[in-house]
Amino acid sequence: METDFAGVFRCDNKAVQMNIFAGFSKDGINWEINHEPIVMKAGNTQMIDSDYKYDPRVTWIEDRYWVTWCNGYHGPTIGIAYTYDFKEFFQCENAFLPFNRNGVLFPEKIDGKYAMLSRPSDNGHTPFGDIYISYSPDMKYWGEHRCVMKVTPFEDSAWQCLKIGAGAVPILTDEGWLMFYHGVIRTANGYRYSMGAAILDKNDPSKVKYRTQPYLLAPAEIYELTGDVPNVVFPCAALHSIEEDKVAVYYGAADTVVGVAFGRISEIIEFTKNNSL
């Protein structure tokens, strides 16, 4: 089909088997998602086992699109694949041991190495979690693990006091890497997921320059408050234009639908700097 946009989406069937599907759009708003899940071919490994797939992210690096997702292999870990055309996908080695979630690649190499944000976790509804960065020379072997951001004290910024995780692929700006992320608080009504922003150092993204104390977006609309998992705003992708000063953030709403929020990059950066922890 004739298309201007392509993406990878999580969809569940009525048995709640989680998988990822390619989708296409002419305008970035109205999407046609394939009815069959992506069937992986062997990439840099023959070991492409997967019990489930969810929370995908996509980025272009050099000559191909790279996809990361939470991959079920004796618990959640980070799956990696690449595609040139969103028709054939080639699965690579899992990045880490279980348990890990929220694997988000940087869109370019840093000091000659691939870089990925992630959140070490456990096998359940993790009641903890900080953001780490890891590096790889070849998308197969990962190391140099460094802590980037930790949860905040309840009294300083309660919306992100339980766990945090990287969201959309970071955006390179004059101020550094703009990273949208989710933060979680455990309330009397359960977990509540909101979105914030941070600016990481351009040359060493393990260094946080600024980080929002207030959230940017929190559950408020009916489709964010009600669904399979209520009270969730979970950023996973962003289309942006530095020249036009625009960004569109795609986010999971209540683990049921995909929402999109629009903003000005300059305004978000200014807000992040002026309201930083």
WOUR-V775903 format. One record per residue. N is the residue number from 1. PHI is phi in whole degrees, -180 to 180 (NA if undefined). BURIAL is I if it has 16 or more other ideal C-beta (glycine too) atoms within 10 Angstrom, else O. D_LAST is the distance of its C-alpha to the last C-alpha in Angstrom with 1 decimal. Layout:
((N:PHI:BURIAL:D_LAST) (N:PHI:BURIAL:D_LAST))
This chain:
((1:NA:O:46.5) (2:-77:O:45.4) (3:-150:O:41.6) (4:-112:O:38.7) (5:-133:O:35.9) (6:-139:I:35.8) (7:-157:I:33.4) (8:-126:I:33.4) (9:-126:I:32.8) (10:-85:I:32.9) (11:-135:O:35.7) (12:-112:O:37.2) (13:-90:O:40.9) (14:-76:O:42.4) (15:-91:O:42.6) (16:57:O:38.8) (17:-89:O:39.2) (18:-92:I:36.1) (19:-151:I:36.8) (20:-117:I:35.6) (21:-133:I:37.6) (22:-79:I:37.9) (23:-139:I:37.5) (24:-138:I:38.5) (25:-152:I:38.0) (26:-90:O:39.5) (27:-129:O:36.7) (28:81:O:33.5) (29:-114:O:33.8) (30:-97:O:37.1) (31:-115:I:37.4) (32:-108:O:40.4) (33:-103:O:39.5) (34:-55:O:42.2) (35:-80:O:43.9) (36:-109:O:44.1) (37:-68:I:41.2) (38:-64:I:40.7) (39:-103:O:43.3) (40:-81:I:42.1) (41:-104:O:44.3) (42:-71:O:44.0) (43:-101:I:41.8) (44:-93:O:41.3) (45:-157:O:42.4) (46:-92:O:45.0) (47:-90:O:42.8) (48:-120:I:41.3) (49:-64:O:41.3) (50:-161:I:39.0) (51:-85:O:39.1) (52:-164:I:36.5) (53:-142:I:34.0) (54:-157:I:31.0) (55:55:I:27.6) (56:-76:I:28.9) (57:-131:I:27.1) (58:-132:I:29.2) (59:-149:I:28.8) (60:-90:O:31.4) (61:-133:I:31.6) (62:65:O:34.5) (63:-134:O:37.5) (64:-160:O:36.6) (65:-93:I:34.2) (66:-109:I:32.4) (67:-118:I:31.5) (68:-121:I:29.4) (69:-160:I:29.4) (70:-80:I:29.3) (71:-109:I:32.8) (72:-83:I:34.9) (73:-141:I:36.6) (74:57:O:37.1) (75:115:O:33.7) (76:-74:I:30.8) (77:-141:I:30.1) (78:-106:I:29.3) (79:-87:I:32.3) (80:-135:I:32.9) (81:-148:I:35.5) (82:-133:I:36.5) (83:-149:I:38.6) (84:-103:O:40.2) (85:-141:O:41.3) (86:63:I:39.7) (87:-114:O:43.2) (88:-107:O:43.4) (89:-125:I:40.5) (90:-120:I:40.6) (91:-84:I:38.8) (92:-111:I:37.6) (93:-59:I:36.8) (94:-58:I:33.9) (95:-73:I:31.0) (96:-136:I:30.3) (97:-66:O:31.9) (98:-63:I:31.2) (99:-119:I:28.8) (100:-157:I:26.1) (101:-144:I:24.7) (102:58:I:22.6) (103:-79:I:24.2) (104:-132:I:23.0) (105:-80:I:24.7) (106:-78:I:23.6) (107:-79:O:26.2) (108:-152:O:27.5) (109:-69:O:28.2) (110:-120:O:25.9) (111:55:O:28.1) (112:81:O:31.0) (113:-127:I:29.7) (114:-66:I:28.5) (115:-131:I:24.9) (116:-139:I:23.6) (117:-89:I:20.5) (118:-159:I:21.4) (119:-134:I:20.5) (120:-54:I:23.1) (121:-146:I:24.2) (122:-131:O:27.4) (123:-93:O:30.4) (124:-124:O:29.4) (125:-84:O:26.7) (126:-48:I:24.2) (127:-91:O:22.2) (128:-160:O:19.7) (129:152:I:18.3) (130:-119:O:15.9) (131:-95:I:16.1) (132:-121:I:18.5) (133:-124:I:20.4) (134:-135:I:24.1) (135:-127:I:26.8) (136:-145:I:30.4) (137:-82:O:33.3) (138:-148:O:35.2) (139:64:I:33.4) (140:-124:O:35.3) (141:-112:O:34.0) (142:-118:I:30.3) (143:-161:O:28.7) (144:52:O:26.3) (145:-74:O:23.8) (146:-134:O:20.3) (147:-76:O:17.1) (148:-105:I:14.3) (149:-141:I:11.6) (150:-113:O:11.9) (151:-63:I:11.5) (152:-99:I:9.0) (153:-61:O:10.8) (154:-53:O:12.6) (155:-73:O:11.8) (156:-91:O:8.0) (157:-165:I:8.4) (158:-67:O:12.1) (159:-65:I:12.9) (160:-126:I:11.6) (161:-94:I:12.7) (162:-97:I:16.2) (163:-159:I:16.1) (164:-137:I:14.7) (165:-157:I:16.9) (166:-63:I:17.3) (167:-111:I:19.0) (168:-76:I:20.8) (169:-58:I:22.0) (170:-59:I:19.5) (171:-111:I:20.5) (172:-81:O:21.0) (173:-127:I:20.1) (174:-64:O:20.4) (175:-86:I:16.7) (176:134:I:16.9) (177:-83:I:17.0) (178:-85:I:15.5) (179:-120:I:15.1) (180:-85:I:15.3) (181:-144:I:14.8) (182:-105:I:15.6) (183:-130:I:14.0) (184:-131:I:16.4) (185:-122:I:16.9) (186:-96:O:20.4) (187:-107:O:21.9) (188:-64:O:25.4) (189:-103:O:26.3) (190:104:O:25.1) (191:-71:I:22.3) (192:-132:I:20.2) (193:-102:I:18.7) (194:-131:I:16.3) (195:-115:I:15.0) (196:-128:I:11.7) (197:-138:I:11.2) (198:-137:I:10.0) (199:-119:I:11.7) (200:-101:I:13.5) (201:-60:O:15.8) (202:-61:O:19.2) (203:-92:O:21.4) (204:-138:O:19.4) (205:-68:I:17.3) (206:-75:I:16.3) (207:-100:O:13.8) (208:-93:I:10.4) (209:-86:O:9.8) (210:-145:I:7.1) (211:-156:I:5.8) (212:-67:I:6.2) (213:-78:I:5.2) (214:-83:O:8.9) (215:-75:I:11.5) (216:-87:I:13.8) (217:-149:I:16.9) (218:-135:I:18.1) (219:-57:I:21.8) (220:-146:O:23.8) (221:-76:O:26.9) (222:-60:O:29.9) (223:-78:O:29.8) (224:-94:I:26.2) (225:-87:O:27.1) (226:-128:O:30.5) (227:164:I:31.8) (228:-58:O:32.3) (229:-129:O:28.8) (230:-64:I:27.6) (231:65:I:24.1) (232:-131:I:22.9) (233:-123:I:21.0) (234:-131:I:21.1) (235:-68:I:20.6) (236:-132:I:23.2) (237:-154:I:24.3) (238:-151:I:23.7) (239:-98:I:26.4) (240:-146:I:25.4) (241:-137:O:27.0) (242:-63:O:25.3) (243:-63:O:28.5) (244:-92:O:28.4) (245:60:O:24.6) (246:-128:O:24.7) (247:-144:I:23.2) (248:-120:I:24.6) (249:-102:I:22.6) (250:-93:I:24.9) (251:-142:I:23.8) (252:-73:I:25.6) (253:-114:I:26.2) (254:54:I:27.3) (255:53:I:28.6) (256:-130:O:31.5) (257:-133:O:31.1) (258:-106:I:29.2) (259:-102:I:27.2) (260:-140:O:26.1) (261:-124:I:23.5) (262:-109:O:23.8) (263:-159:I:21.4) (264:-98:O:21.3) (265:-59:I:19.5) (266:-62:O:18.9) (267:-69:O:17.5) (268:-67:I:15.0) (269:-63:I:13.9) (270:-63:O:13.7) (271:-63:I:11.8) (272:-63:I:9.2) (273:-67:O:9.1) (274:-82:O:9.3) (275:-129:O:6.8) (276:-91:O:3.8) (277:-67:I:0.0))
